[in-house]
Amino acid sequence: MKKRIVLYKALSHDLLARLQAAAEVTTVDLARPDGMARLRDALPGAHGLLGASLRLDASLLDLAPELEVISSVSVGVDNYDITDLDRRGIVLTNTPDVLTETTADTGFALILATARRVVELANWVRDGHWQSSLGPAQFGSDVHGKTLGIVGMGRIGEALARRAAAGFGMQVIYHSQRPKPDVEARYGARRVALDALLAQADFVCLTVPLSAATEGLIGRKELALMKPAAILINISRGRVVDEQALIDALETRRIRGAGLDVFVQEPLAVDSPLLRLANVVATPHIGSATEDTRQAMARCAVDNMLAALAGRRPANAVNG
């Protein structure tokens, strides 16, 4: 008898066919008004769940006593209680490698957009304000030759360091739990304490995963250490930053600006103070949002699911 998979994310025809060849697949569209009700109805008897952007809490998992694997189409796993999954004997997998370069592209896009005020000045032109030569009121800041501080030197941090050093001649400093000698050798990066990084960097880029240790990592104290001309880039998770403290720092020009792809609440509320600030570039969590990368993530998630249901350890198992 085929095992049962509940799929709550759209897949391409070829990937869906791979799942259907190996298992009985129930598809649930969470965007429908009755989406969550349909999911709950599908959970009893499910051996695998495949999807993303859904907090699978104990009340949902209790409905799936036969569940063996959750294949998340994401790199972040903060939507899951891993201790509880371990207790239930459920393997969690993710898709960490395939979105590294795309997310690093997003980080550097935010660096350039904030430094050169791309969004602000594009809107300024569109609104008919370009009537004469530009003056200091429209000047941005250079990126080349500046210092990039990377908080969290994992795969994405290293990809940012490569772009910064090789492409823009930037000095790279980083803060992480462990030294990264390969990154230091390749890109001339220096490992420093967080306070030193905040004080020295022209651009502070956050790439750490969300955890108890990183939630609220950047607050009022940390923002006060940054240079007045510095820019904060967040491509990690919204809750790594004290959002109100950041708003205050931006409103008072304590720091020059921020490029944000993640927020405490997503989607970002239309009345968020962040959207009133000209020195903020806010994007809708586009870190991995390209056709190529999303397809690669989905393919990886399917591979993880099929391996687990076949009794093999998936290449991207988070626990177990």
N, C-alpha and C positions, 0 to 999 in steps of 0.2 A: 504494500500500500504506500502511495506517495505521501510524503510529509506535506504539511500545510504552511504556506507563507501568506502573511497579510502584507500587502504592498500599499503604502500610503504616500507614494511619490510617483509621479508620471515617469515612465521609462520609454526609451526608443523601442521600436517594434522588435529589433533584433535582440535587445537585452531582455525584454519581456518574454520573447520566445525561448530564450535560454532557461529562464526560471520555470516557465510552463512545461518544458521538456523534463525537468527534474522534480517538479513539485506541483501540488495543487495551489493555485494562486488566487487569492481574493483581493480585488483592488478596491480601495476606499479613497474617495475624493474628499479630503478634509475641508476643502473650500465650500462644499455644499452646506446648506443650513443644517442638514441632518448628518453631516460628516462624522461628528464624534459619536453619535448614536450608532451609526453603521460600524464604526471601528469597534465599539464595545460589543456589538453583536457578533463581530468576526473573531474576537480574541479567544473565546473558548475553543480549545482544540488546536490553536495555532502553535507551530513549532518554531517559526521564524517571523521576525518583523523587519521590514526594510523601509526606510524613509528618513526624514530629517525634520528639524525645527518643531519638534513636539516633545514636551516634557512628559516622559513616561513615569508617572508616579506610582506609588504602591497600590492605589485604588485601581489603576489600569492593569498593572501586572498581576494583581490578584485574580483577574478574569482570565488569565492565560497560564494555568498551572503546568501545562506541557511545554511551555516556551523554552527553547534551547539557545537561541541566538538572536541578538538585535544587531542588524547591520545598518549603521548610521552613515548617511551620505554627507559626511562632514569631517573636519579635522577636530573641532572642539567637541568635548564630551561632557560639558558642564550641565547638560540637560538630564543627566543620568546619575542616579545614586549607585555608585560602583560597589560600595559595601553591601547594599541591598541585593544587587545583581549577583555578587559572589555568594551571598547567603542562599539565594534561590538556584544557584548553579547555572546562571545564564551568562553566556559569553557575549561581550560587547566588542564590536569591531568598528573601525573608522577608516577614513581615506586620507592619510596624512601627506603622502609624498606628492600626489598628483596636482595639488593646488599651490605648491611652494612658490614656483616662479610667477604664477599669475598674481598671487597675493603680494609678492614683492613688487611687481609692476604697479599694483594699486598704491602701495606705500610710497613709491617714488613719484607716482603721479600726484599724490597729495602734497608731497614735499615741494614739487615744482609749482603746483597750482597755488599753494599758499604763499610761497616765497615771491612769486612773480604776480600775485593777485589776479590770476587768470580769470576766475569766475566773476569777481567783483568788477574788473575793468571791462570784461566782455559785456556785462550788463550795463555798465556806464556808457559804452559805445552804443548799445542797442537803444538806450534811453535818450540818445541824441545829445550827450554832453561833450562829445569830442569836437570842439569848435576851434581849437588852436593847438599849438605844440604842447607836449606834456611838460609838466613841472614837478617839483618835489612832492606835491600832494598825490601824484600818481605813481611815484617810484616804488619799486619792490626791493627785494634783496637778492643777492647772488646766491647760488647754490654751489657752484664749483669752488673748490679750495676751502670750503667751510668745514666745520667739525660736525659729524653725525654721531649722536649718542644712541646706541641701540640697547634697549632694556629687554633682555631675553635673547640669548644667542643660540637659537635652535636653527632648524632648516630655513625658515623665513628670514631670521636675522642674518644668517650667513649670506643668503641671496641678496639681501639689501646691502650688506658690506661689500659684496663683489661689485654691485652697480655703483656704489659710492666711490670706492677706491679706483676701480678700473675705468669707469666712465666719466667721473666728475672730479677726480683728483682730490677727493675729500679725505680728511683725517677721520679715522673711525675709532671710537672708544665704545666699550660695551660693559654692561653689568649682567652677570649671570652667576648662578650658584657654583658652577665649575668653570675653570679656565678652558679655553678652546685654542690650544697651541697651533692647530692647523690653520685656523682663521687668522691668528696673529701672524703666522709665517707668510700666508698668501697675500694678506691685505694690509699688513702693518698695523693691525688693530691692537689696542691696549685695553686690558681689563682693569676697571676702576670701580671704586665703591659708588653706590647710587648717588649719594650726595655730591661727589666729585663730578660724576657724569652730568648731573643736572646743572651744576655751576659752570661747566666748561662747554657744553654742546650748544651749537647754533640751532640744531634740529634734534629733538628728542623723539625717538620712534619706539612705540610700545609694541612688542610682539610676544609677550608672555601669555601662557594659558591662564584662564580664570581658575583660581583656587582660593582656599581660605587664606593662604599666604599673600596672594596678589590682589584680592579684592580691596579696593580703596588704597592701592599702593601709591597712587599719585593724588595727594590731597593739598590742603592749603600750605602746609609746611614745605612740601616738595615743590610746589609751583613758585613759592617765594624764593627758592634757591636758583631758579632759572634766570638767565639773562633777560633783561627787558626786550631785547631784539630777538629772542628765541621763539621757536615755533614748536608746538606739540603735535605729534602725529600719532593717532591711535588706530591700529589695524588689528588689535587683539580682541578685547571684549569691553563693552561699555563700563561695566562695574569695576574695572581696574582703576578707573578715574573717579574721583569725587566730582560729579557733574556740576553741582552748584558751586563748588570752589573754583572749578574751571571757568564757569560763566562769570563769576566775580572777577577773576584774573583777566579775562578777555575784555569785560566791560570797562575796567579801570586801566586797560592797556599795561597791566603788570607784565604780560608777555605779549609778543607781537601778534600771534595768531594761532590757529589750530586747524588741522586737517583731520576730519573724523569720519570713519567708515562704520563705526559701531557706537551704540548708545545704551544707556541703562534700560530704557524701554524702546522696543522696536515693534512696529514702525514708530519713528519719532513723531511726537505730537506736533500738529501744525502750528500750535501756539507756543512751542518751545522757544525760550529766549535765545537759544543758539541760532535760530533761523533769522533773528533780527540783526545779528552782528555781521558787519561787512568783513571782519577779519576771521571768519569761519568758513571753511569749505566743508559742507556736510554731504556725504554720499550715502545711498541706501543699502549699506552692507554689500558692496559690489566686489569684495575681495576676490572671490572665485567665480564671479559672474561673467564668464565667457562661454560660448558654445562648446569650444574644444575642452575646456577644463571641466565643465559640468558633465559632459559626456564621459570623460575619463574618470571622474569621481563615481558616477553611476556604475560604470563598468567594474571599477574596483570594488564597489559595494556588493555587486552581484557575485563577483569572484569570492569575496569573503563569505557571503551567505552560503553559496554552494559548497565551499570547502567545509564549513562548519556542519552543515546538515549531512555531509558525507562522512563525518567522523574525523576529519582532518583539522589540524590547528590552522586557522586562517593566518595569512601573512601579517595582517594588521589587527590582531587581537589586542585589546586594551587590558583585559583582565583574564583570569582563568589560568 
